[in-house]
Every structure is written in C-alpha cells, then in structure tokens.
C-alpha cells in the first residue's frame, strides 16, 4: 500500500506537506521558515530529502522553489513515483510523492515544524 503526500510552500515563510485522504488534501505539518527541508525515510532502508525555499535571489519572481536530494553521499535514491505540479495557490510548485505506508516524514536537522512551537 502507498500514501500520496504533497510538499509545497505558501505565504512567504511556510513549507508544508499534506496527505491525500478521502478525496482531498489535508493534515500534515508545516515549517515556518523561508528555507526548510523534510526528510522521508522508510525504515532506514531508503529515503530522500525535500527542500523548499521562497524567492531565492538567483531566480526572478516571488515563487517557491521545491526540489529533492538523496539522504547523503553514496545513498541510493528511491524509485518512488513522484511528479511536480503547480499548487492551487499559483506561486508554489508542489511535489507529489507516492510513499510506502511505512515511510516516516520528519523535519531536517535545520528545520523546526510549527507543531513543535505549540501553534
């Protein structure tokens, strides 16, 4: 079994993920930073990092940039189905990934999710 997860930015300081459940996107968590990353791991066997940053100086326009990276050097990159699409907010790409149900999502060491702030 798999679960569909979407990573995207909104406003100029929130990088979030949500899950597809019951025919709509919801749940998940967010990191209240202009630049943040989520780590996805499946029992330590495979995984990746999803990175987002708002309006980096290297590009034109006030949009979110979303990308992926391996967990570390010489780490295998998983073959999980993924695609990019424009988020409905119009200023963020959304990365949609079909993950194994056993995969866990956590903030990277340099990112703190808003759920830890008590918000």
Backbone as a ProteinNet text record, in pm:
[ID]
protein_1_A
[PRIMARY]
XXXXXXXXXXXXXXXXXXXXXXXXXXXXXXXXXXXXXXXXXXXXXXXXXXXXXXXXXXXXXXXXXXXXXXXXXXXXXXXXXXXXXXXXXXXXXXXXXXXXXXXXXXXXXXXXXXXXXXX
[TERTIARY]
84.1	0	87.9	30.6	102.9	15.2	82.2	11.8	66.4	-20.4	17.2	37.9	155.2	192.3	235.1	201.5	233.6	312.5	424.3	508.7	496.1	479.4	458.7	482.8	501.7	514	387.1	364.6	257.8	296.8	235.1	279.3	426.7	506	647.6	734.7	671.1	751	694.5	625.4	575.2	597.9	674.9	697	627.1	531.6	439.9	429.5	369.5	325.9	185.3	110.1	-20.9	-41.2	-144.2	-171.1	-305.4	-313.8	-437.9	-518.9	-632.6	-720.6	-864.9	-943.8	-1087.5	-1117.6	-1036	-1061.4	-1020.2	-937.1	-891	-758	-688.3	-562.1	-589.3	-515.7	-532.3	-429.7	-435.7	-342.2	-201.7	-105.3	33.8	87.7	190.1	257	323.6	376	442.1	563.8	658.4	776	768.6	767.6	755.6	889.3	948.7	1076.6	1074.5	1155.2	1165.7	1239.6	1327.5	1402.1	1392.2	1348.8	1328.9	1338.6	1351.7	1357.9	1290.7	1226.1	1167.2	1249.5	1263.9	1333.7	1229.2	1233.5	1143.7	1229.6	1198.4	1273.6	1177.9	1217.4	1139.6	1223.9	1207.5	1280	1431.3	1481.4	1624.3	1682.2	1597.4	1645.6	1662.6	1574.8	1580.7	1508.8	1537.7	1472.7	1524.3	1473.4	1514.9	1482.3	1530.1	1500.2	1424.5	1325.9	1250.5	1280.1	1327.8	1377.1	1287.5	1259.8	1184	1243.9	1245.2	1291	1206.2	1178	1094.6	1180.1	1154.9	1212.4	1364.2	1440.4	1585.6	1631.2	1737.5	1783.5	1825.9	1853.9	1900.1	1789.4	1664.3	1554.5	1471.5	1396.3	1305.2	1171.1	1109.7	973.7	967.4	851.7	826	755.4	830.5	772.6	854.6	793.1	861.4	935.8	1056.2	1135.1	1136	1099.9	1090.9	1180.9	1259.1	1348.5	1368.5	1441.8	1469.7	1619.5	1664.8	1804.8	1812.2	1919.1	1938.6	1962	1954.6	1975.9	2119.3	2213.6	2354.1	2434.9	2564.5	2652.5	2644.2	2651.4	2654.2	2529.8	2422.4	2296.7	2212.4	2145	2055	1934.5	1894.4	1776	1656.1	1548.1	1433.8	1363.3	1297.9	1225.1	1075.8	1042	903	847.9	725.9	665.3	649.1	690.8	675.9	657.6	591.8	570.2	558.5	589.6	570.7	444.1	372.6	256.7	247.4	174.5	155	50.2	84.2	-10.6	-123.7	-240.1	-355.1	-334.5	-235.5	-211.8	-145.9	-90.6	-37	106.4	167.9	305.7	398.4	355.5	440.4	426.8	540.6	535.5	494.7	431.2	400.8	466.4	535.4	593.5	503.1	448.3	358.5	435	439.3	513.3	420.9	424.5	355.4	454.9	434.1	525.7	473.2	562.6	516.2	446.8	344.3	274.2	368.6	476.5	571	666.7	669.2	760.9	721.2	821.5	801.7	858.6	793	835.7	874	989.9	1035.9	1108.3	1117.8	1193.2	1342.4	1415.7	1560.4	1617.3	1743.3	1806.6	1799.1	1800.5	1797.8	1659	1554.9	1417.5	1336.3	1245.5	1160.7	1014.5	936.2	795	715.7	614.8	531.5	462.7	438.6	371.7	456.1	588.5	675	673	615.7	607.1	486.1	396	274.3	165.6	185.8	85.6	-26.6
-119.1	0	124.5	232.1	358.8	471.9	579.6	702.1	814.1	902.7	1014.9	1138.3	1199.3	1315.4	1428	1551.9	1668.5	1769.5	1816.8	1917.6	2047.9	2160.7	2289.3	2402.7	2522.3	2640.9	2722.5	2802.6	2901.5	3019.9	3134	3261.6	3275.7	3348.3	3356.2	3288.3	3216.3	3158.1	3027.7	2949.5	2820.1	2714.5	2612	2498.3	2379.3	2322.3	2226.3	2097.1	1998.2	1879.1	1844.6	1782.5	1730.8	1597.6	1524	1389.9	1386.4	1303.1	1281.4	1176.6	1217.5	1126	1161	1059.9	1077.6	1178.8	1176	1259.7	1404.7	1438.4	1577	1581.6	1695.7	1717.4	1770.2	1722.1	1769.7	1710.1	1753	1701.1	1750.1	1672	1707	1802.8	1877.8	1970.3	2078.6	2180.4	2289.7	2335.2	2396.6	2457.3	2606	2690.4	2834.2	2900.2	2870.7	2929.3	2952.5	3048.5	3073.1	2960.5	2891.3	2778.6	2663.6	2548.7	2435.2	2304.5	2195.6	2063.5	1958	1864.8	1747.4	1625.6	1530.5	1405.2	1294	1210.1	1094.8	969.8	879.7	755	637.6	528.6	405.6	301.7	295.2	200.7	211.1	327.6	345.6	276.3	209.5	139.3	231.9	327.5	421.4	548.5	655.8	780.8	893.3	1013.2	1132.4	1254.2	1369.7	1496.2	1584	1656.6	1751.3	1890.1	1976.3	2108.3	2214.9	2319.8	2431.8	2563.4	2660	2793.7	2896.2	3006.7	3109	3217.3	3247.7	3358.8	3373	3267.8	3285.2	3392.3	3462.3	3574.9	3531.7	3404.8	3356	3343.8	3355.4	3344.3	3472.4	3492.2	3605.9	3566.2	3655.6	3632.7	3583	3607.7	3565.1	3431	3325	3191.4	3096	2985.6	2879.6	2788.5	2748.8	2650.6	2523.1	2411.6	2283.5	2183.6	2108.3	2010.3	1890	1793.2	1670.6	1643.5	1567.3	1529	1393.3	1318.1	1193.4	1224.3	1122.9	1142.4	1183.2	1132.6	1162.5	1116.8	1140.3	1092.5	941.2	891.3	747.2	671.6	743.7	679.9	651	540.1	503.8	597.9	645	730.5	639.9	649.9	559.7	581.7	478.2	488.5	513.1	583.4	615.8	706	679.8	767.2	908.7	1007.9	1148	1235.7	1348.9	1445	1584.8	1684	1823.9	1874.8	1962.1	2030.1	2166.8	2257.1	2388.4	2377.3	2425.1	2425.9	2523.3	2499.9	2585.8	2730.7	2757.5	2896.8	2978.6	2911.3	2979.9	3028.4	3022.4	3069.6	2964.1	2839.8	2733	2609.5	2549.9	2414.5	2322.4	2213.9	2109.9	1982.1	1914.9	1785.2	1679.9	1593.1	1486.7	1354.9	1281.6	1155.2	1047	929.8	811.6	734.1	736.7	675.1	541.8	451.6	331.6	373.1	299.8	333	337	261.6	253.1	372.7	459	573.1	676.7	736.9	840.2	972	1081.9	1216.2	1292	1357	1437.5	1561	1666.2	1783.4	1751.2	1819.5	1804.4	1866.3	1843.7	1895.5	2047.5	2116.2	2261.8	2322.5	2240.3	2287.8	2247.8	2334.7	2307.6	2322.2	2212.4	2224.1	2310.2	2376.6	2462.5	2385.7	2255.8	2177.9	2171.6	2195.7	2197.5	2332.1	2434.5	2566.8	2581.9	2484.5	2493.8	2572	2602.9	2676.9	2586.8
0	0	0	-53.1	-57.6	-4	29	66.5	-21.6	-64.5	-150.8	-63.4	-76.9	3.3	-90.6	-54.2	-136.4	-52.5	-107.4	-43	-121.3	-50.7	-117.6	-19.9	-74.6	7.3	1.3	103.7	98.2	184	154.9	208	167.4	242.4	208.1	312.4	406.3	514.2	570.7	489.1	535.4	428	462.6	374.3	437.7	367.4	428.9	349.4	413.9	341.4	388.5	302.3	338.3	268.6	311.6	258.8	187.7	85.6	11.5	86.1	142.2	215.4	185.1	163	141.2	29.8	-76.2	-192.1	-180.5	-77.7	-65.9	9.6	-5.4	64.6	203.9	304.1	440.6	533.8	659.2	759.2	734	776.1	754	857.5	818.3	908.8	825.3	890.8	820	898.5	826.8	886.8	855.2	956.9	938.9	912.4	797.2	757.8	607.2	560.2	415.9	344.2	415.3	359.4	458.6	411.4	501.1	423.8	497.7	434.2	521.3	455	518.4	477.9	569	542.9	542.9	440.6	432	437.4	530.2	543.6	554.5	495.6	504.5	577.9	709.4	795.1	778.2	743.2	726.3	604.6	524.8	406.4	287.1	274.1	163.7	205.1	132.3	165.6	78.6	107.5	35.2	119.6	72.7	136.7	37.8	88	5.9	60.7	-28.6	7.8	-53.4	22.2	-31.5	13.3	-77.2	-41.5	-118.3	-51.6	-113.1	-176.6	-301.8	-377.4	-360.8	-392.5	-384.6	-483.1	-448.9	-531.2	-670.9	-691	-820.9	-925.3	-884.9	-981.3	-981.1	-1086.4	-1094.7	-1034	-963.5	-914.8	-771.9	-710.5	-573.6	-570.8	-597.7	-602.1	-516	-480.1	-406.1	-503.6	-465.6	-538.8	-454.8	-516.1	-446	-518.2	-442.6	-502.8	-413.3	-464.4	-389.6	-389.3	-289.7	-277.6	-209	-234	-159.3	-11.8	72.5	215.3	247.3	170.7	194.7	74.3	79	-27.9	-38.6	-158.7	-186.5	-138.2	-109.7	-69.4	-192.8	-194.1	-303.3	-302.7	-419.6	-431.4	-460.5	-383.5	-402.9	-536.2	-585.1	-712	-689.6	-581.8	-553	-663	-708.7	-810.6	-755.9	-836.5	-795.4	-918.1	-894.6	-1003.3	-944.4	-1028.9	-992.5	-1059.2	-987.8	-1043.8	-977.8	-1038.3	-977.9	-867.9	-748.8	-637.2	-668.7	-612.1	-641	-597	-509.1	-469.7	-581.4	-684.3	-800.3	-789.4	-670.5	-655.3	-596.3	-596	-545.7	-632.3	-663.8	-717.4	-604.7	-638.3	-541.1	-590.5	-501.2	-531.6	-471.1	-555.3	-510.6	-518.7	-406.7	-399.9	-346.7	-410.5	-358.8	-274.3	-142.6	-47.1	2.2	41.1	110.1	240.2	280.9	405.1	525.1	519	630.6	636.7	536	533	638	698	800.3	750.1	786	746.7	873	867.7	981.2	927.5	1008.9	963.3	960	871.8	870.8	998.9	1023.9	1145.6	1155.1	1040.5	1040.9	1033.5	1035.5	1022.2	1143.8	1184.8	1300.8	1260.3	1267	1228.1	1324.7	1273.5	1357.3	1468.9	1452.6	1556	1683	1672.7	1790.2	1860.7	1796.7	1855.2	1946.4	1942.9	2020.2	1948.5	1821.3	1743	1698.4
[MASK]
+++++++++++++++++++++++++++++++++++++++++++++++++++++++++++++++++++++++++++++++++++++++++++++++++++++++++++++++++++++++

